[in-house]
Amino acid sequence: MSVDPLHSAARSPRSAPSPQARSSGPNAVEVRRSTRRRRTVSAYREGDRTVVLIPARMSEAEEQRWVGVMLEKLAAQENKRMLGDSELAERAERLSDQYLGGRARPASVRWVTNQNTRWGSCTPAEGSIRLSHRLQGMPEYVVDYVLVHELAHLLVPGHGPRFWRLLESYPRTERARGYLEGVVAADRLPHLPAARSE
């Protein structure tokens, strides 16, 4: 059994699994069965969904049991690596030193659960930065990009050329933006349950 929360959903055509959506919306679970998969079960987060990969021959009861097991394992992994607000503030300080010459010094940096349309926000007058809880569990370089983005707003409030020049110092800007755009695009796709293979 393996837990693969950060791997992409890309699979080769020969292993194309038949997905089964168990629920929709935030925290949805999609089960994908594969004839190439013999014994292993794995799971990963894909935006707001959890994808669980199982062998095609697995019974319905085994599927339900393994979905529960994998959800618990993913949650335990994420809780272990989740940054608290104080760690997030320390990380922001290191990123400011590394990419912005230490000029951006936020008064507070914290996670919030009320930002469902933005990844982060900044109030320059207060020196406060807030990151959406939806970033938790995403790759570190993506979280770092959002932090650098909001730190840059402490120096330049708008999104003009001067702001984007500041972000050029972070080497994974384009990659992180592409990742976040992919998450947004995936959320807009209809998630229709496919036919199950027997």
C-alpha positions, 0 to 999 in steps of 0.5 A, spaced: 500 500 500 502 506 498 500 513 499 501 518 494 498 525 495 502 529 491 503 526 485 499 528 479 493 525 476 496 523 469 496 516 468 498 512 461 493 510 457 494 503 458 492 504 465 486 508 464 482 507 470 474 508 471 473 513 476 467 513 480 465 519 484 462 518 491 460 525 492 461 532 489 463 539 491 469 540 496 472 534 500 469 529 494 472 522 493 473 519 486 475 512 486 479 510 480 479 502 478 485 499 474 486 493 471 493 494 471 493 495 479 494 488 483 494 489 490 496 496 491 492 502 494 494 509 493 490 516 494 492 523 493 489 530 493 487 533 486 484 540 488 478 539 493 477 532 491 481 526 494 482 520 488 483 513 491 486 508 486 484 501 487 485 494 483 479 493 478 477 486 482 476 489 489 469 488 492 464 494 494 465 492 501 473 492 500 473 499 496 469 502 502 474 500 507 480 502 503 477 509 502 476 510 509 483 507 511 486 512 505 482 518 507 485 517 514 492 516 512 492 522 508 489 526 513 495 524 518 500 526 513 497 532 512 497 534 519 504 532 520 506 537 515 501 542 516 504 549 517 501 553 523 501 560 523 507 561 527 511 557 522 508 560 516 510 567 519 517 564 519 517 562 512 515 568 510 520 572 513 525 567 510 522 568 503 522 575 504 530 575 506 531 570 500 527 574 494 525 581 496 532 583 500 528 582 507 524 589 505 517 586 506 516 585 513 509 583 515 506 584 522 502 577 521 501 571 517 496 566 518 491 561 515 484 563 514 478 559 512 474 564 509 477 565 502 474 561 497 476 565 491 483 567 492 489 564 494 492 569 499 490 576 500 494 582 503 492 589 507 499 593 506 496 598 511 496 593 517 502 589 514 497 583 514 497 577 510 492 571 509 493 565 506 487 560 504 486 554 507 485 551 500 493 551 499 494 546 505 497 540 502 499 543 496 506 543 494 511 547 498 513 551 492 506 553 490 505 555 498 512 559 497 509 563 491 503 565 494 507 568 500 512 571 496 506 574 492 503 577 498 509 579 501 511 583 494 504 587 495 507 590 502 512 593 497 507 594 491 500 594 492 497 593 485 499 588 480 503 593 475 510 592 472 514 594 478 510 588 482 511 583 477 519 585 476 519 583 484 516 576 483 521 575 477 526 573 483 522 567 485 524 562 480 518 558 480 513 563 479 511 561 472 510 553 475 506 555 481 502 560 477 501 554 472 499 549 478 494 554 481 491 555 474 490 548 473 487 547 480 482 552 478 480 549 471 479 542 474 474 545 479 470 548 473 470 541 469 464 537 470 465 531 475 460 526 472 461 519 474 463 514 469 461 507 468 464 502 473 468 496 470 466 489 472 
